[in-house]
Amino acid sequence: MLTWTSSYRSLVTVLEYPSSKVAFAAADGLNEKGLVINALYDGETRFPDETKSDKPRLGILRMVQYILDTCASVQEPYIVN
């Protein structure tokens, strides 16, 4: 599981996703710097099998929280490792 340290406080709406390893995830939110994210997610979407990769994965349901926790502006998510 990918982990990180939050740099900014945030307020998010949470959706329940019981069929996932992560039961709850941020769907929309804003952080203390004013960055706002609204995620659109289609649960029927199928992605290529990435289980063969040894790189840490960050699913869409965690990406909202990650960006709000680590980025202060719209430009920053493009340069985050």
HUPEWO-V728534 format. One record per residue. N is the residue number from 1. RES is the residue in one small letter. NEAR is the number of other ideal C-beta (glycine too) atoms within 12 Angstrom. D_LAST is the distance of its C-alpha to the last C-alpha in whole Angstrom. Layout:
n: [N:N]
res: [RES:RES]
near: [NEAR:NEAR]
d_last: [D_LAST:D_LAST]
This chain:
n: [1:2:3:4:5:6:7:8:9:10:11:12:13:14:15:16:17:18:19:20:21:22:23:24:25:26:27:28:29:30:31:32:33:34:35:36:37:38:39:40:41:42:43:44:45:46:47:48:49:50:51:52:53:54:55:56:57:58:59:60:61:62:63:64:65:66:67:68:69:70:71:72:73:74:75:76:77:78:79:80:81]
res: [m:l:t:w:t:s:s:y:r:s:l:v:t:v:l:e:y:p:s:s:k:v:a:f:a:a:a:d:g:l:n:e:k:g:l:v:i:n:a:l:y:d:g:e:t:r:f:p:d:e:t:k:s:d:k:p:r:l:g:i:l:r:m:v:q:y:i:l:d:t:c:a:s:v:q:e:p:y:i:v:n]
near: [10:17:12:20:9:18:19:25:17:28:19:30:20:20:23:15:19:11:9:16:13:23:12:18:28:32:24:24:29:24:30:17:20:17:29:21:31:16:25:14:21:10:18:6:10:8:12:8:8:13:9:8:9:7:10:14:20:24:24:25:29:31:28:36:36:35:37:37:32:29:32:22:18:15:12:21:21:10:12:18:13]
d_last: [16:12:13:12:14:15:15:17:20:21:23:23:25:25:26:28:26:29:28:25:24:22:26:24:21:20:22:22:21:21:20:21:20:21:18:20:19:21:20:23:23:25:26:28:25:25:21:22:22:18:20:20:17:16:12:11:12:12:15:16:18:15:13:15:15:12:11:15:14:11:11:15:15:15:13:10:9:9:6:4:0]
